[in-house]
Amino acid sequence: MMSKNKKTTGNTYLSVGISIGLPLGAVLGLIIFDNLAIGAGIGLVFGITVGTAVDSNTTKKE
């Protein structure tokens, strides 16, 4: 049961990171590069990175 909760938490942080990073990257991509796809890609990578980092920090503390 405990490992099931950790897996759900990891997916939650990852999905939150993606859901924040993708639109933010898209907006910044339109402003900086004048291209939606480049910004969305950068935001997606940033969101995955932040979500994974938060997940690993949370897993270490538990």
PDB file of N, CA, C and O in Angstrom:
ATOM      1  N   MET A   1       0.820  -1.191   0.000  1.00  0.00           N
ATOM      2  CA  MET A   1       0.000   0.000   0.000  1.00  0.00           C
ATOM      3  C   MET A   1       0.867   1.259   0.000  1.00  0.00           C
ATOM      4  O   MET A   1       0.528   2.253  -0.643  1.00  0.00           O
ATOM      5  N   MET A   2       1.984   1.210   0.724  1.00  0.00           N
ATOM      6  CA  MET A   2       2.846   2.386   0.821  1.00  0.00           C
ATOM      7  C   MET A   2       3.471   2.720  -0.539  1.00  0.00           C
ATOM      8  O   MET A   2       3.527   3.889  -0.922  1.00  0.00           O
ATOM      9  N   SER A   3       3.940   1.706  -1.268  1.00  0.00           N
ATOM     10  CA  SER A   3       4.566   1.963  -2.566  1.00  0.00           C
ATOM     11  C   SER A   3       3.541   2.493  -3.568  1.00  0.00           C
ATOM     12  O   SER A   3       3.897   3.244  -4.476  1.00  0.00           O
ATOM     13  N   LYS A   4       2.279   2.110  -3.412  1.00  0.00           N
ATOM     14  CA  LYS A   4       1.239   2.609  -4.289  1.00  0.00           C
ATOM     15  C   LYS A   4       1.071   4.125  -4.114  1.00  0.00           C
ATOM     16  O   LYS A   4       0.890   4.848  -5.094  1.00  0.00           O
ATOM     17  N   ASN A   5       1.131   4.598  -2.874  1.00  0.00           N
ATOM     18  CA  ASN A   5       1.028   6.030  -2.610  1.00  0.00           C
ATOM     19  C   ASN A   5       2.213   6.794  -3.187  1.00  0.00           C
ATOM     20  O   ASN A   5       2.033   7.880  -3.738  1.00  0.00           O
ATOM     21  N   LYS A   6       3.412   6.250  -3.070  1.00  0.00           N
ATOM     22  CA  LYS A   6       4.595   6.920  -3.613  1.00  0.00           C
ATOM     23  C   LYS A   6       4.501   7.053  -5.125  1.00  0.00           C
ATOM     24  O   LYS A   6       4.865   8.087  -5.685  1.00  0.00           O
ATOM     25  N   LYS A   7       4.018   6.015  -5.783  1.00  0.00           N
ATOM     26  CA  LYS A   7       3.881   6.060  -7.236  1.00  0.00           C
ATOM     27  C   LYS A   7       2.866   7.129  -7.639  1.00  0.00           C
ATOM     28  O   LYS A   7       3.101   7.883  -8.584  1.00  0.00           O
ATOM     29  N   THR A   8       1.758   7.196  -6.937  1.00  0.00           N
ATOM     30  CA  THR A   8       0.740   8.200  -7.232  1.00  0.00           C
ATOM     31  C   THR A   8       1.292   9.595  -7.009  1.00  0.00           C
ATOM     32  O   THR A   8       1.042  10.497  -7.809  1.00  0.00           O
ATOM     33  N   THR A   9       2.043   9.784  -5.924  1.00  0.00           N
ATOM     34  CA  THR A   9       2.627  11.093  -5.635  1.00  0.00           C
ATOM     35  C   THR A   9       3.602  11.492  -6.727  1.00  0.00           C
ATOM     36  O   THR A   9       3.606  12.643  -7.163  1.00  0.00           O
ATOM     37  N   GLY A  10       4.422  10.561  -7.171  1.00  0.00           N
ATOM     38  CA  GLY A  10       5.372  10.852  -8.234  1.00  0.00           C
ATOM     39  C   GLY A  10       4.673  11.271  -9.513  1.00  0.00           C
ATOM     40  O   GLY A  10       5.094  12.224 -10.169  1.00  0.00           O
ATOM     41  N   ASN A  11       3.619  10.574  -9.869  1.00  0.00           N
ATOM     42  CA  ASN A  11       2.863  10.934 -11.064  1.00  0.00           C
ATOM     43  C   ASN A  11       2.187  12.287 -10.900  1.00  0.00           C
ATOM     44  O   ASN A  11       2.050  13.039 -11.865  1.00  0.00           O
ATOM     45  N   THR A  12       1.763  12.597  -9.676  1.00  0.00           N
ATOM     46  CA  THR A  12       1.111  13.879  -9.436  1.00  0.00           C
ATOM     47  C   THR A  12       2.077  15.026  -9.646  1.00  0.00           C
ATOM     48  O   THR A  12       1.747  15.993 -10.332  1.00  0.00           O
ATOM     49  N   TYR A  13       3.275  14.936  -9.065  1.00  0.00           N
ATOM     50  CA  TYR A  13       4.254  16.009  -9.237  1.00  0.00           C
ATOM     51  C   TYR A  13       4.681  16.145 -10.686  1.00  0.00           C
ATOM     52  O   TYR A  13       4.859  17.255 -11.187  1.00  0.00           O
ATOM     53  N   LEU A  14       4.844  15.022 -11.351  1.00  0.00           N
ATOM     54  CA  LEU A  14       5.240  15.059 -12.757  1.00  0.00           C
ATOM     55  C   LEU A  14       4.149  15.712 -13.603  1.00  0.00           C
ATOM     56  O   LEU A  14       4.446  16.541 -14.464  1.00  0.00           O
ATOM     57  N   SER A  15       2.903  15.349 -13.368  1.00  0.00           N
ATOM     58  CA  SER A  15       1.813  15.936 -14.147  1.00  0.00           C
ATOM     59  C   SER A  15       1.614  17.412 -13.827  1.00  0.00           C
ATOM     60  O   SER A  15       1.280  18.199 -14.713  1.00  0.00           O
ATOM     61  N   VAL A  16       1.817  17.794 -12.567  1.00  0.00           N
ATOM     62  CA  VAL A  16       1.717  19.214 -12.204  1.00  0.00           C
ATOM     63  C   VAL A  16       2.831  19.998 -12.889  1.00  0.00           C
ATOM     64  O   VAL A  16       2.598  21.089 -13.410  1.00  0.00           O
ATOM     65  N   GLY A  17       4.046  19.440 -12.889  1.00  0.00           N
ATOM     66  CA  GLY A  17       5.156  20.102 -13.566  1.00  0.00           C
ATOM     67  C   GLY A  17       4.905  20.289 -15.047  1.00  0.00           C
ATOM     68  O   GLY A  17       5.201  21.346 -15.605  1.00  0.00           O
ATOM     69  N   ILE A  18       4.359  19.265 -15.686  1.00  0.00           N
ATOM     70  CA  ILE A  18       4.061  19.359 -17.114  1.00  0.00           C
ATOM     71  C   ILE A  18       2.936  20.354 -17.365  1.00  0.00           C
ATOM     72  O   ILE A  18       3.006  21.157 -18.296  1.00  0.00           O
ATOM     73  N   SER A  19       1.895  20.301 -16.531  1.00  0.00           N
ATOM     74  CA  SER A  19       0.749  21.182 -16.763  1.00  0.00           C
ATOM     75  C   SER A  19       1.076  22.646 -16.519  1.00  0.00           C
ATOM     76  O   SER A  19       0.419  23.522 -17.082  1.00  0.00           O
ATOM     77  N   ILE A  20       2.077  22.931 -15.693  1.00  0.00           N
ATOM     78  CA  ILE A  20       2.503  24.317 -15.503  1.00  0.00           C
ATOM     79  C   ILE A  20       3.539  24.703 -16.557  1.00  0.00           C
ATOM     80  O   ILE A  20       3.487  25.806 -17.100  1.00  0.00           O
ATOM     81  N   GLY A  21       4.469  23.813 -16.845  1.00  0.00           N
ATOM     82  CA  GLY A  21       5.552  24.123 -17.766  1.00  0.00           C
ATOM     83  C   GLY A  21       5.120  24.275 -19.208  1.00  0.00           C
ATOM     84  O   GLY A  21       5.653  25.121 -19.927  1.00  0.00           O
ATOM     85  N   LEU A  22       4.169  23.478 -19.643  1.00  0.00           N
ATOM     86  CA  LEU A  22       3.762  23.502 -21.048  1.00  0.00           C
ATOM     87  C   LEU A  22       3.124  24.834 -21.458  1.00  0.00           C
ATOM     88  O   LEU A  22       3.574  25.433 -22.434  1.00  0.00           O
ATOM     89  N   PRO A  23       2.099  25.319 -20.758  1.00  0.00           N
ATOM     90  CA  PRO A  23       1.526  26.614 -21.170  1.00  0.00           C
ATOM     91  C   PRO A  23       2.475  27.796 -20.934  1.00  0.00           C
ATOM     92  O   PRO A  23       2.512  28.743 -21.720  1.00  0.00           O
ATOM     93  N   LEU A  24       3.239  27.725 -19.839  1.00  0.00           N
ATOM     94  CA  LEU A  24       4.190  28.801 -19.564  1.00  0.00           C
ATOM     95  C   LEU A  24       5.260  28.853 -20.657  1.00  0.00           C
ATOM     96  O   LEU A  24       5.622  29.930 -21.131  1.00  0.00           O
ATOM     97  N   GLY A  25       5.761  27.684 -21.049  1.00  0.00           N
ATOM     98  CA  GLY A  25       6.739  27.623 -22.130  1.00  0.00           C
ATOM     99  C   GLY A  25       6.155  28.075 -23.455  1.00  0.00           C
ATOM    100  O   GLY A  25       6.843  28.714 -24.252  1.00  0.00           O
ATOM    101  N   ALA A  26       4.897  27.751 -23.699  1.00  0.00           N
ATOM    102  CA  ALA A  26       4.257  28.167 -24.950  1.00  0.00           C
ATOM    103  C   ALA A  26       4.149  29.687 -25.018  1.00  0.00           C
ATOM    104  O   ALA A  26       4.411  30.286 -26.061  1.00  0.00           O
ATOM    105  N   VAL A  27       3.768  30.301 -23.916  1.00  0.00           N
ATOM    106  CA  VAL A  27       3.658  31.764 -23.882  1.00  0.00           C
ATOM    107  C   VAL A  27       5.031  32.409 -24.056  1.00  0.00           C
ATOM    108  O   VAL A  27       5.187  33.348 -24.836  1.00  0.00           O
ATOM    109  N   LEU A  28       6.028  31.897 -23.323  1.00  0.00           N
ATOM    110  CA  LEU A  28       7.381  32.443 -23.455  1.00  0.00           C
ATOM    111  C   LEU A  28       7.935  32.197 -24.859  1.00  0.00           C
ATOM    112  O   LEU A  28       8.667  33.031 -25.392  1.00  0.00           O
ATOM    113  N   GLY A  29       7.591  31.064 -25.454  1.00  0.00           N
ATOM    114  CA  GLY A  29       8.023  30.783 -26.819  1.00  0.00           C
ATOM    115  C   GLY A  29       7.441  31.757 -27.819  1.00  0.00           C
ATOM    116  O   GLY A  29       8.118  32.172 -28.760  1.00  0.00           O
ATOM    117  N   LEU A  30       6.175  32.127 -27.617  1.00  0.00           N
ATOM    118  CA  LEU A  30       5.564  33.113 -28.514  1.00  0.00           C
ATOM    119  C   LEU A  30       6.201  34.483 -28.335  1.00  0.00           C
ATOM    120  O   LEU A  30       6.389  35.223 -29.300  1.00  0.00           O
ATOM    121  N   ILE A  31       6.534  34.816 -27.080  1.00  0.00           N
ATOM    122  CA  ILE A  31       7.109  36.137 -26.816  1.00  0.00           C
ATOM    123  C   ILE A  31       8.561  36.207 -27.307  1.00  0.00           C
ATOM    124  O   ILE A  31       8.938  37.148 -28.006  1.00  0.00           O
ATOM    125  N   ILE A  32       9.369  35.212 -26.941  1.00  0.00           N
ATOM    126  CA  ILE A  32      10.808  35.274 -27.221  1.00  0.00           C
ATOM    127  C   ILE A  32      11.142  34.806 -28.640  1.00  0.00           C
ATOM    128  O   ILE A  32      11.810  35.520 -29.388  1.00  0.00           O
ATOM    129  N   PHE A  33      10.675  33.599 -29.015  1.00  0.00           N
ATOM    130  CA  PHE A  33      11.073  33.006 -30.287  1.00  0.00           C
ATOM    131  C   PHE A  33      10.061  33.249 -31.398  1.00  0.00           C
ATOM    132  O   PHE A  33      10.352  32.975 -32.563  1.00  0.00           O
ATOM    133  N   ASP A  34       8.880  33.758 -31.061  1.00  0.00           N
ATOM    134  CA  ASP A  34       7.787  33.946 -32.016  1.00  0.00           C
ATOM    135  C   ASP A  34       7.383  32.624 -32.660  1.00  0.00           C
ATOM    136  O   ASP A  34       6.974  32.570 -33.820  1.00  0.00           O
ATOM    137  N   ASN A  35       7.513  31.539 -31.851  1.00  0.00           N
ATOM    138  CA  ASN A  35       7.159  30.211 -32.341  1.00  0.00           C
ATOM    139  C   ASN A  35       6.588  29.408 -31.170  1.00  0.00           C
ATOM    140  O   ASN A  35       7.266  29.200 -30.163  1.00  0.00           O
ATOM    141  N   LEU A  36       5.355  28.965 -31.305  1.00  0.00           N
ATOM    142  CA  LEU A  36       4.669  28.249 -30.223  1.00  0.00           C
ATOM    143  C   LEU A  36       5.318  26.902 -29.937  1.00  0.00           C
ATOM    144  O   LEU A  36       5.446  26.520 -28.773  1.00  0.00           O
ATOM    145  N   ALA A  37       5.729  26.175 -30.969  1.00  0.00           N
ATOM    146  CA  ALA A  37       6.245  24.813 -30.792  1.00  0.00           C
ATOM    147  C   ALA A  37       7.569  24.789 -30.034  1.00  0.00           C
ATOM    148  O   ALA A  37       7.784  23.916 -29.193  1.00  0.00           O
ATOM    149  N   ILE A  38       8.447  25.728 -30.321  1.00  0.00           N
ATOM    150  CA  ILE A  38       9.744  25.769 -29.625  1.00  0.00           C
ATOM    151  C   ILE A  38       9.521  26.028 -28.140  1.00  0.00           C
ATOM    152  O   ILE A  38      10.110  25.354 -27.296  1.00  0.00           O
ATOM    153  N   GLY A  39       8.679  26.993 -27.822  1.00  0.00           N
ATOM    154  CA  GLY A  39       8.398  27.320 -26.423  1.00  0.00           C
ATOM    155  C   GLY A  39       7.712  26.180 -25.694  1.00  0.00           C
ATOM    156  O   GLY A  39       8.025  25.904 -24.536  1.00  0.00           O
ATOM    157  N   ALA A  40       6.776  25.513 -26.366  1.00  0.00           N
ATOM    158  CA  ALA A  40       6.083  24.387 -25.738  1.00  0.00           C
ATOM    159  C   ALA A  40       7.049  23.245 -25.449  1.00  0.00           C
ATOM    160  O   ALA A  40       6.947  22.592 -24.411  1.00  0.00           O
ATOM    161  N   GLY A  41       7.975  23.003 -26.351  1.00  0.00           N
ATOM    162  CA  GLY A  41       8.985  21.960 -26.127  1.00  0.00           C
ATOM    163  C   GLY A  41       9.885  22.283 -24.957  1.00  0.00           C
ATOM    164  O   GLY A  41      10.174  21.419 -24.129  1.00  0.00           O
ATOM    165  N   ILE A  42      10.328  23.527 -24.886  1.00  0.00           N
ATOM    166  CA  ILE A  42      11.171  23.953 -23.761  1.00  0.00           C
ATOM    167  C   ILE A  42      10.384  23.872 -22.456  1.00  0.00           C
ATOM    168  O   ILE A  42      10.920  23.420 -21.444  1.00  0.00           O
ATOM    169  N   GLY A  43       9.143  24.297 -22.462  1.00  0.00           N
ATOM    170  CA  GLY A  43       8.300  24.231 -21.268  1.00  0.00           C
ATOM    171  C   GLY A  43       8.041  22.799 -20.829  1.00  0.00           C
ATOM    172  O   GLY A  43       8.005  22.515 -19.632  1.00  0.00           O
ATOM    173  N   LEU A  44       7.863  21.902 -21.777  1.00  0.00           N
ATOM    174  CA  LEU A  44       7.643  20.491 -21.465  1.00  0.00           C
ATOM    175  C   LEU A  44       8.868  19.896 -20.784  1.00  0.00           C
ATOM    176  O   LEU A  44       8.742  19.189 -19.784  1.00  0.00           O
ATOM    177  N   VAL A  45      10.044  20.176 -21.319  1.00  0.00           N
ATOM    178  CA  VAL A  45      11.282  19.677 -20.714  1.00  0.00           C
ATOM    179  C   VAL A  45      11.461  20.266 -19.320  1.00  0.00           C
ATOM    180  O   VAL A  45      11.833  19.555 -18.387  1.00  0.00           O
ATOM    181  N   PHE A  46      11.197  21.561 -19.176  1.00  0.00           N
ATOM    182  CA  PHE A  46      11.310  22.215 -17.878  1.00  0.00           C
ATOM    183  C   PHE A  46      10.323  21.614 -16.873  1.00  0.00           C
ATOM    184  O   PHE A  46      10.683  21.378 -15.720  1.00  0.00           O
ATOM    185  N   GLY A  47       9.096  21.368 -17.299  1.00  0.00           N
ATOM    186  CA  GLY A  47       8.087  20.786 -16.423  1.00  0.00           C
ATOM    187  C   GLY A  47       8.434  19.381 -15.969  1.00  0.00           C
ATOM    188  O   GLY A  47       8.240  19.036 -14.804  1.00  0.00           O
ATOM    189  N   ILE A  48       8.946  18.570 -16.880  1.00  0.00           N
ATOM    190  CA  ILE A  48       9.354  17.211 -16.525  1.00  0.00           C
ATOM    191  C   ILE A  48      10.522  17.255 -15.545  1.00  0.00           C
ATOM    192  O   ILE A  48      10.561  16.483 -14.587  1.00  0.00           O
ATOM    193  N   THR A  49      11.473  18.157 -15.785  1.00  0.00           N
ATOM    194  CA  THR A  49      12.634  18.279 -14.903  1.00  0.00           C
ATOM    195  C   THR A  49      12.225  18.693 -13.501  1.00  0.00           C
ATOM    196  O   THR A  49      12.670  18.093 -12.523  1.00  0.00           O
ATOM    197  N   VAL A  50      11.391  19.704 -13.393  1.00  0.00           N
ATOM    198  CA  VAL A  50      10.953  20.191 -12.076  1.00  0.00           C
ATOM    199  C   VAL A  50      10.114  19.131 -11.367  1.00  0.00           C
ATOM    200  O   VAL A  50      10.293  18.904 -10.170  1.00  0.00           O
ATOM    201  N   GLY A  51       9.204  18.484 -12.084  1.00  0.00           N
ATOM    202  CA  GLY A  51       8.369  17.446 -11.484  1.00  0.00           C
ATOM    203  C   GLY A  51       9.176  16.278 -10.957  1.00  0.00           C
ATOM    204  O   GLY A  51       8.895  15.759  -9.876  1.00  0.00           O
ATOM    205  N   THR A  52      10.179  15.862 -11.715  1.00  0.00           N
ATOM    206  CA  THR A  52      11.041  14.767 -11.282  1.00  0.00           C
ATOM    207  C   THR A  52      11.895  15.173 -10.091  1.00  0.00           C
ATOM    208  O   THR A  52      12.104  14.375  -9.177  1.00  0.00           O
ATOM    209  N   ALA A  53      12.394  16.416 -10.092  1.00  0.00           N
ATOM    210  CA  ALA A  53      13.210  16.897  -8.979  1.00  0.00           C
ATOM    211  C   ALA A  53      12.397  16.976  -7.686  1.00  0.00           C
ATOM    212  O   ALA A  53      12.880  16.574  -6.627  1.00  0.00           O
ATOM    213  N   VAL A  54      11.191  17.481  -7.762  1.00  0.00           N
ATOM    214  CA  VAL A  54      10.336  17.561  -6.576  1.00  0.00           C
ATOM    215  C   VAL A  54       9.991  16.165  -6.077  1.00  0.00           C
ATOM    216  O   VAL A  54       9.959  15.920  -4.871  1.00  0.00           O
ATOM    217  N   ASP A  55       9.732  15.247  -7.013  1.00  0.00           N
ATOM    218  CA  ASP A  55       9.419  13.869  -6.644  1.00  0.00           C
ATOM    219  C   ASP A  55      10.602  13.206  -5.935  1.00  0.00           C
ATOM    220  O   ASP A  55      10.411  12.517  -4.933  1.00  0.00           O
ATOM    221  N   SER A  56      11.813  13.404  -6.442  1.00  0.00           N
ATOM    222  CA  SER A  56      12.972  12.776  -5.819  1.00  0.00           C
ATOM    223  C   SER A  56      13.259  13.395  -4.448  1.00  0.00           C
ATOM    224  O   SER A  56      13.691  12.687  -3.538  1.00  0.00           O
ATOM    225  N   ASN A  57      13.033  14.681  -4.287  1.00  0.00           N
ATOM    226  CA  ASN A  57      13.196  15.309  -2.980  1.00  0.00           C
ATOM    227  C   ASN A  57      12.186  14.769  -1.980  1.00  0.00           C
ATOM    228  O   ASN A  57      12.531  14.504  -0.828  1.00  0.00           O
ATOM    229  N   THR A  58      10.963  14.606  -2.405  1.00  0.00           N
ATOM    230  CA  THR A  58       9.910  14.089  -1.539  1.00  0.00           C
ATOM    231  C   THR A  58      10.195  12.631  -1.163  1.00  0.00           C
ATOM    232  O   THR A  58       9.979  12.228  -0.020  1.00  0.00           O
ATOM    233  N   THR A  59      10.671  11.856  -2.115  1.00  0.00           N
ATOM    234  CA  THR A  59      10.983  10.447  -1.853  1.00  0.00           C
ATOM    235  C   THR A  59      12.154  10.322  -0.869  1.00  0.00           C
ATOM    236  O   THR A  59      12.141   9.437  -0.014  1.00  0.00           O
ATOM    237  N   LYS A  60      13.158  11.188  -0.978  1.00  0.00           N
ATOM    238  CA  LYS A  60      14.297  11.144  -0.065  1.00  0.00           C
ATOM    239  C   LYS A  60      13.883  11.465   1.362  1.00  0.00           C
ATOM    240  O   LYS A  60      14.388  10.850   2.301  1.00  0.00           O
ATOM    241  N   LYS A  61      12.975  12.414   1.543  1.00  0.00           N
ATOM    242  CA  LYS A  61      12.566  12.838   2.878  1.00  0.00           C
ATOM    243  C   LYS A  61      11.744  11.775   3.585  1.00  0.00           C
ATOM    244  O   LYS A  61      11.761  11.693   4.813  1.00  0.00           O
ATOM    245  N   GLU A  62      11.026  10.963   2.825  1.00  0.00           N
ATOM    246  CA  GLU A  62      10.134   9.959   3.442  1.00  0.00           C
ATOM    247  C   GLU A  62      10.863   8.768   3.965  1.00  0.00           C
ATOM    248  O   GLU A  62      10.243   7.853   4.505  1.00  0.00           O
TER     249      GLU A  62
END
